[in-house]
Amino acid sequence: MKAVFYSENGGPEVMQYGERPDPTLQDDGVLIRSEAISIEGGDLLNRLISPPDPVPFIPGYQAAGIVEAVGPSITLFQPGDRVVAFNWCGSHAELFAAPECFTYAIPESLDIALASVAPIAFGTAYDALIEYGNLQPGEFVLIQGAGGGVGLAAVQIAKAAGATVIGTSSSNERLERIRSFGLDYGVNYRDEDIAEKCLSLTGGSGVDLAVDLAGGKGKELLVKALRPHGRYAAVGAATGEIPSFSFFELIGEMLHVFGVSLGQEMHTGRVRALVADIFAKLEDGSYRMPIDKTFALSDAVAAHRHVAESHPFGRVIMKP
């Protein structure tokens, strides 16, 4: 099969495209011929900081396509089914193998490209806001990086939950586009102080929940924007920098800090039901997710660079 692979950490240029052995189908596995490959933030972060294993390493968390073959213990799927799947690696390829517990049926009326980007983006946002963030109607939530895939999903979920939604982005134009997804107040982080704006909007009290999708130095501003006993969801590190908290930061403002890692729960019945609900809401128009740009799999270097440098609105996909 054709695949993208690398043998050392670094920028997009470390990736190569060429022939690799087909994946080995496990007893509990599903082999998928990919039609749409979602580029996730974790794909970029892993390339930068996680030592590749095995080498050469085929990256990628999520892809959608047609079931090519199934292992002998599979009960939910058969060849020809339309599915989207998660795995810790391997999606950047013509063939993608995943356990049955990480594989989800795509409704016939749902576009396969849209399905390819949905589970991680909306599932992660849901967990950050609702499952673990305990967002309540009337609360203020701050979403750092509201124009990306998880950010746009979070805006929609937070608005549906009855919260007042504050989001950050890199330009006023992007903030205007995000408003159509449910954003109440926008903060252009290039021109405005995030903490000052949030304190002003909340009458000086601070936001109830901050969702950090960027990491890096922005963490300090998000902490300043929180009320005492506020909740901080550590979700992503789009900047490539991993934030950390000092003992006195946590004690001083009595913060509740929690991490979100949907991949560690993708095998559960809870997440399977959640993905089914996400697909239903995409079908009826309650949720939307724009595809910012589509690349050929052979152009993975350009695709990763676009995600890292061009502030895509929504998700970027590749097609074999």
C-alpha beads as a LAMMPS data file, in Angstrom:
LAMMPS data file: protein, C-alpha beads

320 atoms
319 bonds

1 atom types
1 bond types

-500.0 500.0 xlo xhi
-500.0 500.0 ylo yhi
-500.0 500.0 zlo zhi

Masses

1 110.0

Atoms # bond

1 1 1 0.000 0.000 0.000
2 1 1 0.960 3.655 -0.310
3 1 1 1.508 5.389 3.016
4 1 1 3.109 8.346 4.756
5 1 1 5.877 7.493 7.220
6 1 1 8.821 8.951 9.126
7 1 1 11.766 7.716 11.174
8 1 1 12.627 10.756 13.295
9 1 1 10.860 13.620 15.005
10 1 1 10.689 17.006 13.363
11 1 1 8.681 19.247 11.085
12 1 1 6.473 18.107 8.200
13 1 1 9.559 17.631 6.030
14 1 1 10.565 14.465 7.939
15 1 1 7.604 12.632 6.389
16 1 1 7.987 10.490 3.290
17 1 1 5.441 8.926 0.932
18 1 1 5.896 5.509 -0.601
19 1 1 5.215 1.793 -0.435
20 1 1 4.773 0.103 2.943
21 1 1 3.521 -3.391 3.856
22 1 1 -0.237 -3.742 4.265
23 1 1 -1.387 -3.795 7.906
24 1 1 -1.729 -7.172 9.586
25 1 1 -5.385 -7.936 10.305
26 1 1 -5.881 -8.951 13.945
27 1 1 -8.596 -11.331 15.168
28 1 1 -10.542 -8.374 16.590
29 1 1 -9.539 -5.999 13.808
30 1 1 -11.166 -4.204 10.905
31 1 1 -9.199 -3.398 7.748
32 1 1 -10.412 -0.227 6.048
33 1 1 -9.671 1.127 2.587
34 1 1 -9.437 4.813 3.409
35 1 1 -11.422 7.413 1.494
36 1 1 -10.921 10.397 3.815
37 1 1 -8.152 10.873 6.389
38 1 1 -8.578 13.520 9.080
39 1 1 -5.473 15.371 10.263
40 1 1 -5.678 15.676 14.033
41 1 1 -3.729 17.952 16.337
42 1 1 -2.246 14.893 17.994
43 1 1 -0.814 13.766 14.654
44 1 1 1.272 16.944 14.495
45 1 1 2.263 16.881 18.162
46 1 1 3.362 13.234 17.965
47 1 1 5.496 13.980 14.919
48 1 1 7.219 16.756 16.854
49 1 1 7.836 15.145 20.246
50 1 1 6.926 11.426 20.440
51 1 1 9.751 9.069 19.395
52 1 1 8.425 7.020 16.451
53 1 1 7.911 3.345 17.260
54 1 1 8.141 1.218 15.203
55 1 1 10.418 2.782 12.614
56 1 1 9.434 3.660 9.941
57 1 1 6.295 4.969 11.643
58 1 1 2.954 5.544 9.896
59 1 1 1.184 8.366 11.760
60 1 1 -2.459 9.232 12.060
61 1 1 -5.370 8.755 14.449
62 1 1 -8.533 8.786 12.348
63 1 1 -9.834 7.906 8.888
64 1 1 -13.063 6.865 7.198
65 1 1 -13.617 4.456 4.367
66 1 1 -14.955 1.065 3.310
67 1 1 -14.355 -2.146 5.241
68 1 1 -12.051 -4.368 3.195
69 1 1 -11.783 -7.323 5.580
70 1 1 -12.590 -8.270 9.171
71 1 1 -11.007 -10.568 11.732
72 1 1 -12.736 -13.799 12.811
73 1 1 -14.036 -12.364 16.094
74 1 1 -15.741 -9.345 14.507
75 1 1 -19.518 -9.120 14.992
76 1 1 -20.424 -5.505 14.217
77 1 1 -19.010 -5.056 10.701
78 1 1 -18.591 -6.817 7.388
79 1 1 -16.789 -6.028 4.117
80 1 1 -18.461 -3.182 2.253
81 1 1 -19.600 -1.271 5.351
82 1 1 -18.915 2.466 5.578
83 1 1 -16.999 3.183 8.777
84 1 1 -14.780 5.667 10.554
85 1 1 -12.087 4.394 12.891
86 1 1 -9.576 5.573 15.461
87 1 1 -6.215 4.062 16.270
88 1 1 -3.034 5.350 17.865
89 1 1 -1.248 5.268 14.513
90 1 1 -1.644 4.173 10.912
91 1 1 -4.372 6.351 9.386
92 1 1 -2.038 8.130 6.928
93 1 1 -2.252 5.249 4.462
94 1 1 -4.412 3.642 1.798
95 1 1 -5.261 0.835 4.243
96 1 1 -5.988 1.468 7.918
97 1 1 -6.374 -1.259 10.554
98 1 1 -8.247 -0.651 13.798
99 1 1 -9.830 -2.746 16.551
100 1 1 -13.585 -3.227 16.278
101 1 1 -14.029 -1.295 19.530
102 1 1 -12.469 1.782 17.864
103 1 1 -14.613 1.513 14.715
104 1 1 -17.983 3.193 14.119
105 1 1 -20.641 2.748 11.435
106 1 1 -21.360 5.795 9.267
107 1 1 -25.037 6.485 8.488
108 1 1 -25.801 6.149 4.786
109 1 1 -26.928 9.765 4.475
110 1 1 -23.767 11.209 6.081
111 1 1 -20.930 12.321 3.824
112 1 1 -17.890 10.138 4.418
113 1 1 -15.492 13.116 4.482
114 1 1 -17.560 14.775 7.199
115 1 1 -17.702 11.519 9.144
116 1 1 -13.909 11.242 8.966
117 1 1 -13.410 14.426 11.004
118 1 1 -16.271 14.129 13.485
119 1 1 -15.598 11.644 16.325
120 1 1 -12.394 13.117 17.745
121 1 1 -13.353 16.775 17.270
122 1 1 -16.857 16.601 18.711
123 1 1 -16.087 13.829 21.203
124 1 1 -13.137 15.710 22.661
125 1 1 -15.153 18.923 22.880
126 1 1 -18.045 17.118 24.564
127 1 1 -15.783 15.569 27.186
128 1 1 -14.026 18.868 27.909
129 1 1 -17.301 20.740 28.307
130 1 1 -19.934 18.296 29.503
131 1 1 -18.634 14.899 30.613
132 1 1 -15.755 16.249 32.703
133 1 1 -16.172 20.030 32.481
134 1 1 -19.677 19.918 34.011
135 1 1 -20.729 23.008 32.057
136 1 1 -24.052 24.383 33.294
137 1 1 -26.632 26.698 31.688
138 1 1 -25.781 30.330 32.341
139 1 1 -22.073 29.734 32.923
140 1 1 -19.304 31.482 31.005
141 1 1 -16.924 29.299 29.015
142 1 1 -13.714 30.410 27.289
143 1 1 -12.551 28.393 24.278
144 1 1 -8.939 29.029 23.301
145 1 1 -8.559 28.475 19.552
146 1 1 -12.243 28.495 18.642
147 1 1 -11.727 28.329 14.871
148 1 1 -10.125 24.898 14.663
149 1 1 -11.951 21.583 14.510
150 1 1 -12.268 20.944 18.252
151 1 1 -12.845 24.658 18.832
152 1 1 -15.795 24.896 16.443
153 1 1 -17.245 21.713 17.903
154 1 1 -16.870 23.170 21.398
155 1 1 -18.605 26.414 20.439
156 1 1 -21.633 24.487 19.176
157 1 1 -21.821 22.128 22.147
158 1 1 -21.381 24.926 24.698
159 1 1 -24.068 27.047 23.054
160 1 1 -26.475 24.101 23.016
161 1 1 -25.771 23.603 26.739
162 1 1 -26.985 27.135 27.483
163 1 1 -23.600 28.668 28.282
164 1 1 -22.300 32.081 27.280
165 1 1 -19.509 31.304 24.829
166 1 1 -16.298 33.346 24.586
167 1 1 -13.792 32.263 21.969
168 1 1 -10.345 33.360 20.874
169 1 1 -8.964 33.455 17.364
170 1 1 -6.254 35.147 15.323
171 1 1 -8.370 37.675 13.399
172 1 1 -11.647 39.570 13.525
173 1 1 -12.660 37.940 10.237
174 1 1 -12.345 34.458 11.739
175 1 1 -14.271 35.521 14.824
176 1 1 -17.137 36.728 12.628
177 1 1 -17.251 33.343 10.911
178 1 1 -17.295 31.574 14.274
179 1 1 -20.303 33.635 15.399
180 1 1 -22.509 31.673 13.010
181 1 1 -21.636 28.543 15.020
182 1 1 -22.875 30.043 18.302
183 1 1 -20.071 32.290 19.558
184 1 1 -21.329 35.077 21.830
185 1 1 -18.115 37.065 22.292
186 1 1 -14.861 36.933 20.370
187 1 1 -11.335 37.842 21.466
188 1 1 -8.685 38.592 18.847
189 1 1 -5.634 37.418 20.772
190 1 1 -3.319 39.403 18.493
191 1 1 -4.924 42.700 19.508
192 1 1 -6.654 42.069 22.831
193 1 1 -5.674 40.761 26.247
194 1 1 -7.659 37.546 26.739
195 1 1 -7.831 37.797 30.528
196 1 1 -8.824 41.472 30.567
197 1 1 -11.564 40.898 27.991
198 1 1 -12.989 37.934 29.885
199 1 1 -12.954 39.763 33.197
200 1 1 -14.737 42.690 31.560
201 1 1 -17.399 40.444 30.026
202 1 1 -18.036 38.673 33.352
203 1 1 -18.209 41.796 35.511
204 1 1 -14.812 41.063 36.998
205 1 1 -15.634 37.593 38.289
206 1 1 -13.951 35.496 35.567
207 1 1 -15.134 32.594 33.437
208 1 1 -16.342 29.335 34.937
209 1 1 -14.559 27.012 32.505
210 1 1 -11.581 27.492 30.177
211 1 1 -10.854 25.005 27.400
212 1 1 -7.202 25.124 26.335
213 1 1 -6.637 23.789 22.834
214 1 1 -3.383 25.652 22.213
215 1 1 -1.057 25.076 25.158
216 1 1 2.087 27.150 25.489
217 1 1 2.239 30.595 27.049
218 1 1 -1.487 31.194 26.503
219 1 1 -2.105 29.067 29.573
220 1 1 -1.172 31.952 31.850
221 1 1 -3.829 34.213 30.319
222 1 1 -6.471 31.514 30.578
223 1 1 -5.683 31.029 34.260
224 1 1 -6.038 34.784 34.839
225 1 1 -9.388 34.696 33.030
226 1 1 -10.820 32.048 35.390
227 1 1 -12.850 32.765 38.488
228 1 1 -11.735 31.304 41.829
229 1 1 -12.589 27.591 41.840
230 1 1 -12.762 27.770 38.046
231 1 1 -12.265 24.713 35.853
232 1 1 -9.424 24.369 33.355
233 1 1 -9.623 21.697 30.646
234 1 1 -6.198 20.766 29.273
235 1 1 -7.010 19.391 25.826
236 1 1 -4.386 20.218 23.220
237 1 1 -1.049 21.828 22.529
238 1 1 -1.418 23.254 19.035
239 1 1 1.530 25.573 19.691
240 1 1 3.804 22.566 20.216
241 1 1 4.560 23.782 23.749
242 1 1 3.348 21.771 26.743
243 1 1 1.996 23.960 29.576
244 1 1 2.566 23.148 33.225
245 1 1 1.102 24.363 36.512
246 1 1 2.949 25.319 39.647
247 1 1 1.704 24.328 43.071
248 1 1 0.992 27.950 43.931
249 1 1 -0.988 28.547 40.724
250 1 1 -3.360 25.776 41.714
251 1 1 -3.572 26.775 45.363
252 1 1 -3.748 30.534 44.789
253 1 1 -6.907 30.449 42.681
254 1 1 -8.166 27.080 43.959
255 1 1 -8.352 25.805 40.390
256 1 1 -9.776 22.509 39.193
257 1 1 -7.495 21.310 36.373
258 1 1 -8.316 18.186 34.369
259 1 1 -7.079 16.567 31.206
260 1 1 -9.066 15.215 28.277
261 1 1 -7.841 12.267 26.203
262 1 1 -10.735 10.823 24.229
263 1 1 -8.534 8.177 22.634
264 1 1 -8.182 6.409 25.974
265 1 1 -11.965 5.987 26.116
266 1 1 -12.831 5.357 22.456
267 1 1 -13.374 1.659 23.230
268 1 1 -16.152 2.296 25.759
269 1 1 -19.882 1.986 25.287
270 1 1 -20.242 5.582 26.430
271 1 1 -18.151 6.900 23.553
272 1 1 -19.854 4.583 21.034
273 1 1 -23.198 6.093 22.046
274 1 1 -21.663 9.571 21.938
275 1 1 -20.371 9.065 18.375
276 1 1 -23.806 7.836 17.272
277 1 1 -25.338 11.004 18.740
278 1 1 -22.710 13.165 17.004
279 1 1 -23.537 11.549 13.664
280 1 1 -27.270 12.091 14.243
281 1 1 -26.707 15.777 14.971
282 1 1 -24.544 16.156 11.858
283 1 1 -27.302 14.510 9.829
284 1 1 -30.043 16.826 11.102
285 1 1 -27.884 19.959 10.894
286 1 1 -27.570 20.585 14.634
287 1 1 -23.790 20.255 14.260
288 1 1 -21.599 21.508 11.433
289 1 1 -17.925 21.094 10.622
290 1 1 -16.332 22.854 7.643
291 1 1 -13.621 21.081 5.674
292 1 1 -11.035 23.828 5.271
293 1 1 -8.967 22.103 2.583
294 1 1 -8.480 18.690 0.993
295 1 1 -5.032 17.349 0.053
296 1 1 -3.858 14.204 -1.673
297 1 1 -2.232 11.734 0.715
298 1 1 0.929 12.094 -1.359
299 1 1 0.937 15.786 -0.345
300 1 1 0.981 15.032 3.392
301 1 1 3.951 17.335 3.974
302 1 1 1.992 20.278 2.563
303 1 1 -1.148 19.190 4.431
304 1 1 0.610 19.057 7.819
305 1 1 2.284 22.385 7.120
306 1 1 -1.086 23.936 6.267
307 1 1 -2.568 22.713 9.551
308 1 1 0.429 23.943 11.550
309 1 1 0.919 27.335 9.921
310 1 1 -2.232 28.519 8.131
311 1 1 -4.846 28.498 10.919
312 1 1 -7.339 26.330 9.013
313 1 1 -11.011 26.963 9.732
314 1 1 -12.406 23.595 10.771
315 1 1 -10.691 20.409 9.678
316 1 1 -8.196 19.440 6.959
317 1 1 -8.413 16.043 5.283
318 1 1 -6.338 13.947 2.893
319 1 1 -7.536 11.508 0.255
320 1 1 -5.478 8.576 -1.065

Bonds

1 1 1 2
2 1 2 3
3 1 3 4
4 1 4 5
5 1 5 6
6 1 6 7
7 1 7 8
8 1 8 9
9 1 9 10
10 1 10 11
11 1 11 12
12 1 12 13
13 1 13 14
14 1 14 15
15 1 15 16
16 1 16 17
17 1 17 18
18 1 18 19
19 1 19 20
20 1 20 21
21 1 21 22
22 1 22 23
23 1 23 24
24 1 24 25
25 1 25 26
26 1 26 27
27 1 27 28
28 1 28 29
29 1 29 30
30 1 30 31
31 1 31 32
32 1 32 33
33 1 33 34
34 1 34 35
35 1 35 36
36 1 36 37
37 1 37 38
38 1 38 39
39 1 39 40
40 1 40 41
41 1 41 42
42 1 42 43
43 1 43 44
44 1 44 45
45 1 45 46
46 1 46 47
47 1 47 48
48 1 48 49
49 1 49 50
50 1 50 51
51 1 51 52
52 1 52 53
53 1 53 54
54 1 54 55
55 1 55 56
56 1 56 57
57 1 57 58
58 1 58 59
59 1 59 60
60 1 60 61
61 1 61 62
62 1 62 63
63 1 63 64
64 1 64 65
65 1 65 66
66 1 66 67
67 1 67 68
68 1 68 69
69 1 69 70
70 1 70 71
71 1 71 72
72 1 72 73
73 1 73 74
74 1 74 75
75 1 75 76
76 1 76 77
77 1 77 78
78 1 78 79
79 1 79 80
80 1 80 81
81 1 81 82
82 1 82 83
83 1 83 84
84 1 84 85
85 1 85 86
86 1 86 87
87 1 87 88
88 1 88 89
89 1 89 90
90 1 90 91
91 1 91 92
92 1 92 93
93 1 93 94
94 1 94 95
95 1 95 96
96 1 96 97
97 1 97 98
98 1 98 99
99 1 99 100
100 1 100 101
101 1 101 102
102 1 102 103
103 1 103 104
104 1 104 105
105 1 105 106
106 1 106 107
107 1 107 108
108 1 108 109
109 1 109 110
110 1 110 111
111 1 111 112
112 1 112 113
113 1 113 114
114 1 114 115
115 1 115 116
116 1 116 117
117 1 117 118
118 1 118 119
119 1 119 120
120 1 120 121
121 1 121 122
122 1 122 123
123 1 123 124
124 1 124 125
125 1 125 126
126 1 126 127
127 1 127 128
128 1 128 129
129 1 129 130
130 1 130 131
131 1 131 132
132 1 132 133
133 1 133 134
134 1 134 135
135 1 135 136
136 1 136 137
137 1 137 138
138 1 138 139
139 1 139 140
140 1 140 141
141 1 141 142
142 1 142 143
143 1 143 144
144 1 144 145
145 1 145 146
146 1 146 147
147 1 147 148
148 1 148 149
149 1 149 150
150 1 150 151
151 1 151 152
152 1 152 153
153 1 153 154
154 1 154 155
155 1 155 156
156 1 156 157
157 1 157 158
158 1 158 159
159 1 159 160
160 1 160 161
161 1 161 162
162 1 162 163
163 1 163 164
164 1 164 165
165 1 165 166
166 1 166 167
167 1 167 168
168 1 168 169
169 1 169 170
170 1 170 171
171 1 171 172
172 1 172 173
173 1 173 174
174 1 174 175
175 1 175 176
176 1 176 177
177 1 177 178
178 1 178 179
179 1 179 180
180 1 180 181
181 1 181 182
182 1 182 183
183 1 183 184
184 1 184 185
185 1 185 186
186 1 186 187
187 1 187 188
188 1 188 189
189 1 189 190
190 1 190 191
191 1 191 192
192 1 192 193
193 1 193 194
194 1 194 195
195 1 195 196
196 1 196 197
197 1 197 198
198 1 198 199
199 1 199 200
200 1 200 201
201 1 201 202
202 1 202 203
203 1 203 204
204 1 204 205
205 1 205 206
206 1 206 207
207 1 207 208
208 1 208 209
209 1 209 210
210 1 210 211
211 1 211 212
212 1 212 213
213 1 213 214
214 1 214 215
215 1 215 216
216 1 216 217
217 1 217 218
218 1 218 219
219 1 219 220
220 1 220 221
221 1 221 222
222 1 222 223
223 1 223 224
224 1 224 225
225 1 225 226
226 1 226 227
227 1 227 228
228 1 228 229
229 1 229 230
230 1 230 231
231 1 231 232
232 1 232 233
233 1 233 234
234 1 234 235
235 1 235 236
236 1 236 237
237 1 237 238
238 1 238 239
239 1 239 240
240 1 240 241
241 1 241 242
242 1 242 243
243 1 243 244
244 1 244 245
245 1 245 246
246 1 246 247
247 1 247 248
248 1 248 249
249 1 249 250
250 1 250 251
251 1 251 252
252 1 252 253
253 1 253 254
254 1 254 255
255 1 255 256
256 1 256 257
257 1 257 258
258 1 258 259
259 1 259 260
260 1 260 261
261 1 261 262
262 1 262 263
263 1 263 264
264 1 264 265
265 1 265 266
266 1 266 267
267 1 267 268
268 1 268 269
269 1 269 270
270 1 270 271
271 1 271 272
272 1 272 273
273 1 273 274
274 1 274 275
275 1 275 276
276 1 276 277
277 1 277 278
278 1 278 279
279 1 279 280
280 1 280 281
281 1 281 282
282 1 282 283
283 1 283 284
284 1 284 285
285 1 285 286
286 1 286 287
287 1 287 288
288 1 288 289
289 1 289 290
290 1 290 291
291 1 291 292
292 1 292 293
293 1 293 294
294 1 294 295
295 1 295 296
296 1 296 297
297 1 297 298
298 1 298 299
299 1 299 300
300 1 300 301
301 1 301 302
302 1 302 303
303 1 303 304
304 1 304 305
305 1 305 306
306 1 306 307
307 1 307 308
308 1 308 309
309 1 309 310
310 1 310 311
311 1 311 312
312 1 312 313
313 1 313 314
314 1 314 315
315 1 315 316
316 1 316 317
317 1 317 318
318 1 318 319
319 1 319 320
